[in-house]
Amino acid sequence: MYEAEIEELKEKLEDPAFYKAVFRDNPQEASYHYTEYTEAANRGVVPNVILREGALEGVWYRILAFSLNGVLPEDIRIRAAGLVGKLSEDEIAKELSDPKGFTYVFEDGEENALSAIYRSMNGIYFLAAASGDPEEISCPVTVYVADDDELQIWPVAGKYIHMEYEKEDGECEAWEPDLFGLLGTVMDQAIETKYAQDPDMQRELKQRARELMQSFEEPGEESDDWAAMTFEEYRDVISEVRALPERDPVRFRRKDPYLIQFAVLLSAPAAKGSGCLTEGLEPDIHTPSREAKARNYLKEAWEIESREDLIDTLDWLFKAGQTEDYRLYYEAGSPEDMISDDMDEQERRIARLEYTVVREMKEVTDRNTLLAWDLGRAVLLARWGCYTGLLTGRETEQILRDTALGILSVFGSWREYGAAYLFGALYWSYPDSSKAEASEYFIDLFHLIQGFLAEGGEWSRNPWIEGLTDPEE
């Protein structure tokens, strides 16, 4: 069974160009998988059997089983299918994982539905592979690497097994131009893994890493400022957002469920930029490993480790946030008005840059502009709170309802809100990044907002609320 696919894939797995073709948008991921497989003492390819398949909220899934010892006997397959068939959709939803790349299939001590079945059928491994692309879960075989402590697996989609690609001569070292390139790849991979749910932290740490490596380079290297936008260009882009086509707004009652749906979409730029779901109360498919990553994200990015920490942070975003300082800059007559004697040189430099951003962008902003940035992030943070159990669903809905009402009192359309959020991204990134990086971040977010307002986009499908038809209680 699948003998030809196994032999074909085994040959491809020894070629670094195969990984580069599969992970064409992520060279670090390609390098990581090549290294994991080629350097493993215990590795191989085994056939999968499909025990169950279906769709949950638009996500296709298949539950696969395999053994490191080869093809599963028919009686074992039937027994496994019977056990998996009894799982509820809620239990399955907690097991779903992205099939593309190595993942841990089972961890000792972890209590979940598939691990319980694993213990009852020792030696048979299970994986619930899920993707928005049905071809990604068409996985006839699984690649594995194992040692005494752990097992990692990669259920490889059939479209990759038979994929044509241009082979390369030489070993993996030919990928990296020099030691600094290799070091950068390793550091980027480590940062992306540790802060998978926090693109802001990724950007900050990657910038620090680049600055560290640049300190070892020869002086006189050209700056990348040539790639940066001017403030005039920033203003033009924000004006362009305000001119984008948009559906006519609608009116709803204060307690209409659409108000919650609308509030969730306020977090769409932050969610989409970090690979999260843009719609629904929770920002990710629920699995134990993803919930653990979410808790780590809250801790590392926001210093949130408890319900009290989360509530305090949300309270700060609602009552002050970065808007508080922004308004001081907006009213300041010069950068010196924002500099105090106890600031060090770095803090003074940042204060001057923040003042410059506010001054240069006054033509397209007002005192309330940064509320979009603060409250949009607050919505995503509340959704993560619901996901990790720090908030109940009812509490989260009330927070979202209150946030929506606050936003509606300030902004009059998705275009206005999107333009304001875009400025918030510039205000946040410009002082702490290179000018070119700030420009790249700004443009990437601009394209996201364009997509939200385009036909079929999240904001296009869900119109702005013009007003509420019932009085405030």
C-alpha positions in Angstrom: 0.0 0.0 0.0 1.5 3.3 -1.1 4.8 1.6 -1.9 5.5 3.8 -4.9 4.6 7.0 -3.0 6.9 6.0 -0.1 9.8 5.3 -2.3 9.3 8.5 -4.3 9.1 10.6 -1.2 12.1 9.0 0.5 14.2 10.1 -2.4 12.8 13.6 -2.4 13.4 14.0 1.4 17.1 13.8 0.8 17.0 16.8 -1.5 17.0 20.3 0.1 15.3 21.7 -3.0 12.2 19.6 -2.3 11.7 21.5 1.0 12.3 24.8 -0.6 9.6 24.0 -3.1 7.0 22.9 -0.5 7.8 25.8 1.8 8.4 28.3 -0.9 7.2 31.2 1.2 9.3 30.4 4.3 12.9 29.4 3.7 13.5 29.1 7.4 10.8 26.5 7.6 12.3 24.7 4.7 15.8 24.6 6.3 14.3 23.5 9.6 12.5 20.5 8.1 15.4 19.4 5.9 17.7 19.4 9.0 15.2 17.6 11.2 14.8 14.8 8.7 18.4 14.4 7.4 20.0 14.6 10.8 17.6 12.3 12.6 19.0 8.9 13.6 15.6 7.3 13.5 13.4 8.4 10.6 11.2 7.1 7.9 8.0 7.2 5.9 4.9 5.1 6.7 1.4 4.8 5.2 -1.7 6.4 6.8 -5.3 5.2 7.0 -8.2 7.5 7.1 -10.4 6.9 10.2 -12.8 9.9 9.9 -13.3 13.0 7.8 -15.5 16.0 7.6 -15.7 19.8 8.1 -16.0 22.0 11.1 -16.9 25.7 10.6 -15.5 25.7 7.1 -12.3 23.9 8.0 -11.8 20.4 6.4 -10.3 17.7 8.6 -9.2 14.1 8.5 -8.3 11.9 11.4 -5.4 9.7 10.3 -3.7 6.7 12.0 -0.4 5.1 11.3 2.2 2.8 12.9 6.0 3.1 12.8 6.0 -0.6 12.0 4.2 -0.3 8.6 0.7 -1.0 7.4 -2.0 -1.3 10.0 -3.7 -4.7 10.1 -7.4 -4.5 9.0 -8.8 -5.6 12.4 -6.8 -2.8 14.1 -8.0 -0.3 11.5 -11.6 -1.2 12.1 -11.2 -1.0 15.9 -9.5 2.4 15.7 -12.2 3.8 13.3 -14.9 2.7 15.8 -13.2 4.5 18.6 -12.6 7.7 16.6 -16.2 7.5 15.3 -17.5 8.0 18.8 -15.7 11.3 19.3 -18.0 14.4 19.4 -17.3 17.3 17.1 -16.2 19.4 20.2 -13.6 16.7 21.0 -12.4 16.7 17.4 -12.2 20.5 17.3 -9.8 20.5 20.2 -7.4 18.1 18.3 -7.2 19.8 15.0 -3.7 20.9 13.8 -2.1 22.3 10.7 -0.8 19.3 8.7 2.0 21.2 6.9 5.2 20.5 8.7 6.5 18.5 11.6 4.4 18.4 14.7 4.2 16.4 17.9 1.6 13.7 17.6 1.4 12.7 21.3 2.9 13.9 24.6 2.9 11.9 27.8 0.5 13.1 30.4 -1.5 15.2 28.0 -5.2 14.5 28.5 -7.3 14.6 25.4 -9.5 12.4 23.2 -6.9 11.1 20.8 -4.3 10.5 23.5 -6.8 8.4 25.4 -7.3 6.3 22.3 -3.6 6.1 21.8 -3.1 4.6 25.3 -5.8 2.0 24.6 -4.0 1.0 21.3 -0.4 1.4 22.2 1.8 1.7 19.2 -0.8 3.2 16.9 -0.5 7.0 16.4 -3.3 9.4 15.5 -3.4 12.9 14.0 -6.3 15.2 13.3 -5.1 17.2 10.3 -7.1 20.3 9.4 -6.9 23.0 6.7 -9.0 25.3 4.7 -7.5 23.6 1.6 -8.8 20.0 1.2 -5.7 19.0 -0.8 -3.6 19.8 2.3 -5.3 17.0 4.2 -5.0 14.4 1.4 -2.1 12.7 3.1 -1.4 9.1 2.1 1.8 8.9 4.1 3.5 10.3 7.1 7.2 11.3 7.5 8.5 10.8 11.0 11.6 11.5 13.0 11.9 10.0 16.5 14.3 9.5 19.3 14.0 8.2 22.9 12.2 11.3 24.1 9.9 12.4 21.3 8.2 11.7 18.0 7.6 14.3 15.4 5.4 13.7 12.3 4.6 15.3 9.0 1.6 14.0 7.1 2.7 14.9 3.6 -0.1 15.9 1.1 -0.2 13.9 -2.1 0.3 17.0 -4.2 3.8 17.4 -2.7 4.8 13.8 -3.2 4.3 14.1 -6.9 5.4 17.7 -7.2 7.9 18.6 -9.9 10.7 20.9 -8.8 14.1 22.0 -9.9 16.7 19.9 -8.2 19.9 21.5 -6.9 23.5 20.3 -6.7 25.4 20.3 -3.4 24.4 20.1 0.2 22.2 22.2 2.3 25.1 24.6 3.1 24.7 26.0 -0.4 21.5 27.7 0.7 23.3 30.1 3.1 25.6 32.7 1.6 27.7 33.1 4.8 27.8 32.6 8.6 25.6 35.7 9.2 23.0 34.3 6.8 22.9 31.0 8.7 22.8 32.8 12.1 19.9 35.0 10.9 17.9 32.0 9.7 18.4 30.2 13.0 17.5 33.3 15.1 14.4 34.1 12.9 13.2 30.5 13.2 13.6 30.5 17.0 11.8 33.9 17.3 8.9 32.8 15.0 8.5 29.5 17.0 8.5 31.1 20.4 6.3 34.1 19.4 4.1 32.4 16.8 1.0 34.4 17.9 2.7 37.8 18.3 4.0 39.4 15.1 4.8 42.6 17.0 7.2 40.8 19.3 8.6 39.0 16.3 9.3 42.3 14.6 11.0 43.8 17.6 13.2 40.8 18.3 14.2 40.3 14.7 15.2 44.0 14.5 17.3 43.6 17.6 19.0 40.5 16.1 19.7 42.4 12.8 21.2 45.3 14.8 23.4 42.8 16.7 24.7 41.2 13.4 25.2 44.6 11.8 27.5 45.6 14.7 29.9 42.9 13.4 29.8 44.0 9.8 32.2 46.4 8.1 31.3 50.1 8.6 30.0 52.1 5.8 27.2 49.7 4.7 24.4 51.4 2.9 21.3 52.2 4.8 18.0 50.7 3.7 16.3 54.1 4.2 16.1 54.4 0.4 13.2 51.9 0.6 11.3 54.0 3.1 8.2 56.0 2.4 8.0 59.8 2.9 5.4 61.3 5.2 3.7 62.7 2.2 3.3 59.1 0.9 2.0 58.0 4.2 -0.7 60.7 4.1 -1.6 59.8 0.5 -2.1 56.2 1.5 -4.3 57.1 4.4 -6.3 59.4 2.2 -6.6 56.5 -0.3 -8.2 54.3 2.4 -10.7 57.0 3.2 -11.7 57.0 -0.5 -12.2 53.3 -0.9 -15.7 52.1 -1.9 -17.9 50.9 1.0 -21.4 49.6 1.4 -24.0 51.8 2.9 -24.2 51.6 6.7 -27.1 49.9 8.5 -29.1 50.4 11.7 -29.6 47.9 14.5 -31.1 47.5 17.9 -28.6 47.8 20.8 -29.0 44.1 21.7 -28.9 42.7 18.2 -26.3 39.9 17.9 -24.8 41.7 14.9 -23.3 44.2 17.3 -21.0 41.4 18.6 -20.2 40.3 15.1 -19.4 43.9 14.2 -17.1 44.3 17.3 -15.1 41.2 16.5 -14.4 42.6 13.0 -12.8 45.7 14.7 -9.9 43.3 15.5 -9.6 42.1 11.9 -6.4 44.0 11.1 -4.6 42.7 14.2 -6.0 39.2 13.8 -5.2 38.8 10.1 -1.7 40.2 10.6 -0.9 37.6 13.2 -2.5 34.7 11.4 -5.7 34.5 13.5 -9.3 34.1 12.6 -10.9 37.4 11.7 -14.5 36.2 12.6 -16.0 34.4 15.5 -15.6 35.0 19.3 -12.4 32.9 19.5 -9.4 33.8 17.3 -8.1 30.3 16.6 -9.1 26.6 16.3 -9.1 25.1 19.8 -6.4 22.5 20.4 -4.4 22.0 23.7 -1.1 23.0 22.0 -2.6 26.1 20.5 -4.1 27.2 23.8 -0.7 26.7 25.4 0.8 29.0 22.7 -1.9 31.5 23.3 -1.2 31.6 27.0 2.5 32.1 26.3 1.7 34.9 23.9 -0.4 36.7 26.5 2.5 36.3 29.0 5.3 37.3 26.7 3.6 40.1 24.7 1.3 41.6 27.4 2.6 40.3 30.7 -0.8 38.6 31.3 -0.7 35.5 33.4 -4.1 35.7 35.2 -7.6 36.9 34.8 -6.8 40.0 37.0 -3.8 40.8 34.7 -6.1 40.6 31.6 -8.8 42.8 33.1 -6.2 45.4 34.2 -4.8 45.5 30.7 -8.2 45.8 29.0 -9.0 48.6 31.5 -5.8 50.4 30.5 -6.6 50.1 26.8 -10.1 51.4 27.3 -9.3 54.3 29.6 -5.8 55.4 28.5 -3.8 53.1 26.2 -1.4 54.7 23.8 -4.1 57.3 23.0 -3.3 59.1 26.3 0.3 59.9 25.2 -0.7 60.5 21.6 -3.1 63.3 22.7 -0.3 64.9 24.6 1.9 64.8 21.5 -1.0 66.1 19.4 -1.3 69.2 21.6 2.5 69.7 22.1 4.1 72.7 20.6 7.5 71.1 20.2 9.2 67.8 20.9 10.9 69.3 24.0 7.4 69.6 25.6 7.4 65.8 25.7 11.0 65.3 27.1 11.7 65.2 30.8 15.0 65.4 32.7 14.8 61.7 33.9 14.7 60.3 30.3 17.8 58.6 29.0 19.0 59.3 25.5 17.1 56.4 23.9 13.8 57.6 25.5 14.5 61.1 24.2 15.1 59.8 20.7 11.8 57.9 20.7 9.9 60.9 22.0 11.3 63.1 19.2 10.3 60.5 16.6 6.8 60.1 18.0 6.4 63.8 18.0 7.5 63.9 14.4 5.0 61.2 13.3 2.1 63.1 15.0 3.1 66.5 13.6 3.6 65.2 10.1 0.3 63.3 10.0 -1.9 66.0 11.6 -3.4 66.7 8.2 -5.1 63.3 8.2 -5.7 62.7 12.0 -7.4 64.2 15.0 -7.3 63.7 18.8 -9.3 60.5 18.7 -7.5 58.8 15.8 -5.4 56.4 17.9 -8.5 55.0 19.6 -8.9 52.7 16.6 -5.5 51.2 17.4 -6.1 50.8 21.1 -9.6 49.4 20.9 -9.0 47.2 17.9 -6.2 45.5 19.9 -8.4 45.4 23.0 -11.0 43.4 21.1 -8.4 40.8 19.9 -7.1 40.6 23.5 -10.6 40.0 24.9 -11.0 37.2 22.3 -7.8 35.6 23.4 -9.1 35.9 27.0 -12.2 34.0 26.0 -10.0 31.4 24.1 -7.8 30.8 27.1 -10.6 30.7 29.7 -9.6 33.9 31.4 -13.0 35.4 30.4 -16.4 33.7 30.0 -18.2 33.9 26.7 -20.8 36.2 28.2 -18.1 38.5 29.7 -16.4 38.7 26.3 -19.6 39.6 24.5 -20.3 42.4 26.9 -16.8 43.8 26.5 -17.2 43.6 22.7 -20.6 45.2 22.8 -19.2 48.1 24.9 -16.2 48.5 22.6 -18.5 48.6 19.6 -20.6 51.4 21.1 -17.5 53.4 21.9 -16.1 53.0 18.4 -19.4 54.0 16.8 -19.4 57.3 18.8 -16.0 58.2 17.2 -15.9 56.8 13.7 -18.5 56.8 10.9 -17.4 54.0 8.5 -15.0 51.2 8.0 -13.0 53.5 5.9 -12.5 56.0 8.7 -11.8 53.2 11.2 -9.3 51.5 8.8 -7.5 54.7 8.1 -7.2 55.5 11.8 -6.0 52.0 12.6 -3.4 52.3 9.8 -2.1 55.5 11.4 -1.9 53.7 14.7 0.4 51.1 13.1 2.7 53.9 11.9 2.7 55.6 15.3 3.6 52.3 16.9 6.3 51.1 14.5 8.1 54.2 13.3 10.1 55.0 16.5 11.3 51.5 17.1 12.0 50.2 13.6 14.1 51.2 10.6 12.3 53.6 8.3 12.1 50.9 5.6 10.7 48.3 8.0 8.0 50.8 9.2 7.1 51.4 5.6 6.9 47.7 4.9 4.7 47.1 7.9 2.4 50.0 6.9 2.0 48.8 3.3 1.3 45.3 4.4 -1.5 46.5 6.7 -2.8 48.8 3.9 -3.2 45.8 1.6 -5.1 43.9 4.4 -7.5 46.8 4.8 -8.0 47.0 1.1 -8.9 43.3 1.1 -11.4 43.8 4.0 -13.3 46.4 2.0 -13.0 44.7 -1.4 -16.0 42.7 -2.7 -16.3 39.6 -0.5 -14.0 41.0 2.2 -14.9 40.9 5.9 -15.9 44.5 6.2 -17.7 44.5 2.8 -19.8 41.6 3.9 -20.6 43.2 7.3 -21.6 46.8 6.9 -20.8 49.6 9.3 -23.5 50.5 11.9 -24.9 53.9 11.3 -26.9 54.1 14.5 -28.9 52.2 17.0 -32.6 52.3 16.8 -33.3 51.9 20.5 -32.2 54.4 23.2 -29.5 53.7 25.7 -30.7 51.8 28.8 
